[in-house]
Amino acid sequence: MAVVKLKDPIGAKVRTVNLRRTEGVLSTIDTGDGHIVLADEPTERGGTDQATSPLMYFTTSLAACQTVQIVKVAEAMRFNHGAININCSTTTDRLPGVEDGKTVMRFCAAEMTIEIETDEPENKIERLKTISEDQCPVGNLFSDAGYEPVVTWKILPMPS
């Protein structure tokens, strides 16, 4: 079986954003790569409800990062596929903080259902699953924290 070689850069890569708070907790974030992102909170949490919350961006990042890894690994494997759909959820809870008796919000679980259309054989599908899950930096944040993401794959037939 051929080794899958990904074209990721070697060594550390620094990513920097510049945030400007405009009102309440509404923030305009310059990602430095030509994009602007807004983050806010609902009014009951001190925001103006003009954008999604930072916690939703983290959940979004998990689904998007996993998609990127599936596509990159599939390309490297010459893996034939059609649509990729991911339903992703993360869970937060109030867990012990640094002060005795104080709790703080922390992510404590992640789940993804990944649907992919393919006509590839089972052994190639299993390899795609293993490598693409391992390559996802956002998913690895959960794993490194002791909360392995629960991933369910649904293999769908290629459309005719």
Order of alpha helices (4+ residues) and beta strands (2+ residues): beta-beta-beta-alpha-beta-beta-alpha-alpha-beta
